């Protein structure tokens, strides 16, 4: 994060790409050769990438001349080590060069059955290894239509905040309505602003208004170069968590250059 001391995120535009289960090491290196040629270093925003675990070290190495771009992992286990086949610990992620951990993505919650309690334990594990955390929260279409938006968001964010009270400036949030992820239907800027305002209120309740004002809250869900500017201009939207469009160097470079509120 440019000009940003370790252990303190900042509320300037954050453009993050979650690659999910796409791109191995070779494709990762090719992507960054192309992306870095399109996106020059700048200090008015933060750029984060979350490649698959198998490609994290390659991403870190490919970006060794680009300290303005941070690499994170998509998931961790809360234990330091043990008989957990297929899992990655926070310490392993840090050793590979990751700076950030994505916690509680909707696919982890709804496909793999991750609970609020498990997400909270992952937050604690990441912070214990001096990693920053991007916690994902969001409601299903059924929950939204049932009038349970705030109830769901409060339950999810409060569980994570319970483990971050002493490290709130290393904490960021991504609001990703489940009904908008990969569907081509994104929340309106007004929808995003309302959800983000509610989340900031919960952060203020857990900490205080001063800290809450510094925590970046990103929107995620069918973000494209065409809608990025409108979403990023919405009140309380500090950045974007991008899925499919982050897999294309030209598309993500366009999103990464989107002006923030100013």
Number of C-alpha atoms within 10 A of each C-alpha: 22 16 9 12 9 12 16 16 21 21 18 17 24 27 27 28 24 24 18 16 11 13 17 16 17 11 14 19 19 13 18 17 14 14 17 17 11 15 16 11 16 12 11 14 23 23 21 20 24 26 26 22 23 13 20 24 19 21 29 22 13 17 18 12 11 15 13 20 21 22 24 30 28 25 24 24 20 19 16 13 13 8 7 10 6 6 15 19 21 29 21 15 24 18 12 20 19 24 23 28 27 24 28 28 23 21 13 16 17 13 9 9 11 16 15 18 12 18 28 24 20 27 31 21 22 27 22 13 17 17 24 26 28 24 25 28 27 27 22 18 14 12 16 17 10 9 10 15 19 16 12 17 21 18 12 22 25 19 18 27 21 15 18 20 13 11 17 23 20 21 27 23 26 28 26 26 26 23 20 19 20 15 10 12 12 23 20 13 19 13 13 24 20 15 22 25 15 17 24 23 17 19 24 16 12 18 17 13 14 10 14 20 16 18 23 25 30 28 34 29 24 23 27 21 16 11 14 24 18 14 27 26 18 19 15 22 27 27 30 27 26 26 21 19 20 24 19 12 20 18 16 25 21 17 24 24 18 19 15 20 15 4
